[in-house]
Amino acid sequence: MLKSKTFVKKTRSGGVMKVVREHYLRDDIWCGSEVCTECKQESTVLQKDACMESSLCSYPHYLVPDTNVVLHQIDILEDPVICNVIILQTVLQEVRHRSAPVYKRLKDIIHEKEKRFYTFTNEHHRDTFIEREPGESANDRNDRAIRVAVKWYSQHLKTFESDTDGLKVVLLTNDQGNKQKAQDNGLLVYKCEEYVKSLIANPELVDRLALTSDDKNEITSSKVLFPEHLPLSRIQTGIKSGSFLQGTFRASRDNYLEATVFVQGEGEDSTEVLIQGLQNLNRAMHQDVVAVQLLPRSEWVAPSSVVLQDEGTAKDDEDAEEEEGKLKTAAAEAARKPTGKVVGIIKRNWRPFCGMLNVSQIKESTRHLFTPADRRIPRIRIETRQASTLSGQRIMVAIDGWPKDSRYPNGHFVRSLGGAGEKDTEEEVLLLEHDVPHQAFSQAVLSFLPKMPWAITPEDMMKREDLRPLTVCSVDPPGCTDIDDALHCRELENGNLEVGVHIADVSHFIRPGNALDKEAANRGTTVYLCGKRIDMVPELLSSNLCSLRSNVDRLAFSCIWEINHKAEILKTRFTKSVINSKASLTYAEAQMRIDDTNKNDDITKSLRGLNKLAKILKRQRIEKGALTLSSLEVRFHMDSETHDPIDLQTKELMETNSMVEEFMLLANISVAQKIYDEFPECALLRKHPAPPPSNYDILIKAAKSKEVEVHTDSAKALADSLDAAKVDGFPYFNTLLRILATRCMMQAVYFCSGMDSDFHHYGLASPIYTHFTSPIRRYADIIVHRLLAVAIGADTTYPDLMDKHKQSALCNNLNYRHKMSQYAQRASVAFHTQLFFKSRGILNEEGFVLFVRKNAIIVLIPKFGLEGTVFFDSKDKVSPNIVFEEEGATLSVEQHKFHIFDKVKVTISLDDSNIQHQKIRMALIEPVIPGVSVPAPDTETPAKKQKLDR
């Protein structure tokens, strides 16, 4: 059967176009049930004995949820108890249009065979398709379509009643009108909450119910706490007229009463609007897209320098008002910024949040506050009957809504992650909180891996250059199994040198568009945690077939230069190759070979040649204005049995680290130029924007405090200033200044050449740059390999590779994944640092003041690469006399004045009073300030004490 719909629409040019939509109806669409003998199905999904033990439904039954149940109760549908569910095409299409994350979760459930979710294409079935009636809304038509499909299923299965033991179809809806109409039609229908509460097998499932509007009314108070959010139509009109601004809401980590809204402008014309106070924040949450209205200039304020400590207790209105007063006092004297208020939410960024339950003190109460692990997220009020079980556990909670008369948003329990403080639980939390995909690779992904045993075929050899005779070796950190790169250097007959960078040919194994490729593109990067790696590609590739291990033949993509002894490049060529690495060295092993005058084998000669050229290349880069910045990275030594950290050291860099880095940079620049020359519209490149001048304010102030001048007009001026910055008797000053300069930098980002005109890499002082050298751990490099392969005729292209819009969208995901992986790595270091200090007791260490705040100093401990805050005001004792001077970046405490880079001595200990937000606590020992400094404690560790006791 063919239905057609004809309508006219106006074109952009003002003409009228007739559109005919054809809609095919069929009578051979399967019902998916095992009991059916009429549909002639090749396979079935829905079971004959569909038994979910329920006090409402004592008979076997299939569930049909409507769209709102799927959208709001997806956590319920994901539970293993819920199975034998019919998802109608009408529902699937509506969910797809209304929520991409829920749609993805629903599709994942449908693909789980044991869940037995069946998609029924009711919109193309002759007996279940309905047309929209005159005057009927799209929503009402879809509700009717759902009821018609449920009625058809009920009648269809009734014909096999003798075989079904009373099998029925149950509609789940939270819409009272829809429920009433379904009952009038003689259908079996329940509210989702009614049905879930009737389940005998899993009574805890009730906790995972999202709150309906009726429940929300019960929880809220009568007092209106926040202004009403404007409707979307008003917001859109306001943005068009310029009375409102649209931007991304960024909550402060240090101050729950402050946020900024980043408003994207044309080019570099972006602004930040400051938001202060509960009323003005108006229920917006971190990363929401919001509409803001600027306040009159007379009401503009400055960002607060107050660090508001989070004591882990719920604030009442009076506390909040008192702390808002603190903000205003602090802001009165300082430079004011554009300030506004949130008038509406354009797009929520709600996701399931990890955290812990604050169990209510009211006996037998089921309402409790949940404290998220992310300090930028407000507490969430949930209902649960499992409070005693969940106390002390890390749990996940989803938000259902935030009414204007509720101090906190309302939500529901999703699942427990394990005991707080346990290593596996905390690792799971940091991966979830930083949105790092870490589930096991699916069978669909693994099906595209090469079959073992694998070997290079004669066909592969014919298409590649055989470089196996070359003395190639790799140099990596200790324990590295995903070896991306290897190098060689040899002297040519004409006296010049040939240098090769050989990169794992991952794109040979990962072909465009398959499940393996899509998974790698989504993950974007490998994430390195302390003692653990979350691979971007399955281990068979990352640690075996792609890894350039020694003494095995491997496929590579080689960049080979002819270079003279002044490190000038004479020729560059790219080729797909086969290599056989002669040694897999660590940085220390390579350094020992270079330094050992008794060694003169081919590998050592190659390393010496590379090292000599690398020093010249580095000098040339620095002369052009490349920055040499500094950040303290730490390495943990783990206990072989418990895997807990037993020692903590800052990483020591050797000449060989710099040697490898120089040739990786050179390869990346050479490849960037080649792919841009060939594909000016769709080359995937990497740029590092120059920081705005205001970013350098803190660096200039810090240098000035030691009477050192820093010029920031260009990267070259900054590099020269940093090289010249020295203070007599203070050798660590230059390193501190470089650490501070690193904090001033912008984030480097991937972009598509056809969508941007500024290619410059500020930090490297290079006009063009990309990533080519790490395809095992970065998806960007795989795309660059594919572009380079097409450019040299070694592979064929495909449509998405040449589509600049798709390339740009891919870059956005890669930038996001890269940023989140960095945050996850930092969180992992912070957690292992806490584990380290937990077993160390209290330590005394020297450090340097890195920043001064209104009520605190932030101290860097170089020995451990650790930052901590020393607070000077406390609710427990009388605060000392404190004067903060923002202009000079100084803080006077009693008679002592703190400047940036001042040397201090502090005690370091782990404060685990708040198990969720454990932190390193620092207290001042020197300089000695009466009433502020603490006496130097006995720093015996528990282990030392036990030995003494024995």
WORA-V186824 format. One record per helix or strand. SS is the DSSP state (helix for helix, strand for strand). FROM is the first residue (numbers start at 1). TO is the last residue. If there is no record, write none. Layout:
ss/from/to
SS/FROM/TO
SS/FROM/TO
This chain:
ss/from/to
strand/2/10
strand/16/24
strand/26/26
strand/33/33
strand/46/46
strand/54/54
strand/61/65
helix/67/72
helix/74/77
strand/85/88
helix/89/98
helix/100/111
helix/113/115
strand/117/120
helix/122/124
strand/125/125
helix/138/158
helix/161/164
strand/168/172
helix/176/184
strand/188/190
helix/192/198
strand/199/199
helix/203/208
helix/213/219
helix/232/241
strand/245/251
strand/258/263
strand/271/276
helix/278/281
strand/289/294
helix/297/299
strand/301/301
helix/317/331
strand/337/337
strand/339/347
strand/353/358
strand/367/372
strand/380/383
helix/387/390
strand/393/401
strand/409/419
helix/423/433
helix/443/446
helix/458/462
strand/465/466
strand/473/476
strand/485/491
strand/497/504
helix/506/508
helix/515/523
strand/525/525
strand/527/529
strand/532/534
helix/539/545
strand/550/550
strand/553/563
strand/569/581
strand/583/586
helix/587/595
helix/602/624
strand/634/638
strand/645/650
helix/655/678
strand/684/688
helix/693/705
helix/715/724
helix/733/744
strand/749/752
helix/753/755
strand/761/761
strand/766/766
strand/778/778
helix/779/791
helix/799/802
helix/804/838
strand/843/852
strand/856/861
strand/866/871
strand/882/885
strand/890/893
strand/896/899
strand/903/911
strand/919/926
helix/942/949
